[in-house]
Amino acid sequence: MISGFDLAAVLIGYLIGSIPFGLVLTRMAGLEDIRSIGSGNIGATNVLRTGRKGLAAATLLLDAGKAAAAALIFAQWDGVAGLFAGFFAVLGHNFPVWLKFQGGKGVAATLGLIMAVAWPAGLMACATWLLVAAVFRYSS
């Protein structure tokens, strides 16, 4: 049975994940709506298409960090609740209520969750991505 704590983890995880950092950072930097360029999503790769590497790096770290934070906060009390919170943070990133459920692809948020719960697997995923990006010059 799902406890009230698990439900709180789901709701809070979703709300944390639904913060659209790519959109917020590009707007704060005075750029056009990130959804109107490139792939149209709010993630770090699309922010990179603006030519602002620092904003893209910040978006990547914040998007990964929000899922990791949600998972780690709730995992302090209950490991399953931590997984719920992290998973729903990824769903919140992909389908944010604030943006009519049109969000990012969830790559950075998923990486943050993996780094929080199984960092060796996260490092392997990063190495694989770097190899693919270097060899094929492809990221999204």
N, C-alpha and C positions, 0 to 999 in steps of 0.2 A: 504494500500500500504506500502511496506517495504521501509524505508528511507535509505539514505546513512549512517546515524549513525547506524542503525540496521545492515546493511551489514558490517560495520567496526567492530561492536560487534561480529558478527559471525566469521569473519576472525581472529580477534585478539584473541577471545576466543579459537578458534580451535588451533591457533599457541601456545598459552600459554599451553593449555591442552596437546599438542603433545610433550612437553618436557618429555623425558623418565627418570624420576628421579631414578627409580630402577636400570636401566642400568647404568646411569651416576655415581651414588654413588658406586655401586659394582665395576665398573671399576676403579674409583678413589681409592678404598680400595685395589686394586690389586687382586681382585677375578676374577674368570673366568666369561665368558659371562653368565649373569643370565638366558638368554633364553635357555641355554644348560643343565639346571638342573631342577628338580622338574616338575612343570606344564608347564614350558617353557615360562611363561609370565613374564612381567616386574614389577608386583605389589609387595606390601609389604609382602604378605603371602609367595610368592616365595622367596623373599629376606630373610625372616626369616628362610627358609630352609637351608641357608648358615651357620646358627648358629650365625649370627651377629645381635643380638637383637637391638643394637643401630642403625645399618643401616636400619633395618626393620622399626623401629619407625620413623626414619627420612624420609624414603620413604613414609610411611603412612601420616605423617604430610605434606610433600611437595605435594603429590598427592591430598590430600584433599584441601590443601591451594591454589593450582593453580586454581581449579574450583571456590572456594569461592572468591578468589581475582578477577577473571574475572567477576563474577557476581556482586560483590560489587563495583568494579570500575565503570562499566557501569550503574549500578543502581543509582549512584549519580545523573545522568542526566535523565535517563529514565528507569523505572522499567521493561518494556518489553525488552528493550535492555539488561538489566542486566540478565534477564532469558535466552535470546538468547546466550549471552556470556558464561554463566555458562553451559548451555546445550551443546554448541559446544565445550567447554573445556572438557567435559566428552567424547564427540565423538572424540576429538583430542587425548585423553588418550587411548581410545579403538582402534583407527585407525590412528596412527601417520604416517604422510607422510615420516618421516625420517627413519622409520623401515618397509617400504613397507606395511604399513597399518596393521601390526601385533603388537598390543599393549597389554594393560592389560585388566582386566575384568570391570574396571570402578567402583568398589565398593567404594574405598576411595574417588575418585573424585566425585561420586554421593553423598556420605556422606558430603563432603565439600560444595557442592551446596545446599543440604538440610539444613545444618547448617547455611548457609548464608541467605537463604530466609525464613526458618521456623525452628529456632533452637529447639523449643520444640519437633517437629517431629524428628529432628536429634538425640536428646537425647534419645527419645524412641527407635529409630532404634539401637543406640549404646547399650542400655540396652538389647534389644532383642538379638542382636548378642552375647553379653557377656553371656547371659543365655544359648543360644544354644551352644556356644563354651564350656562353663563349664559343661553342662549336657551331651552333646553328643561327646565332644572332637573333634569337626569338625569345620573347618573354610572355606575351599574352595573346 
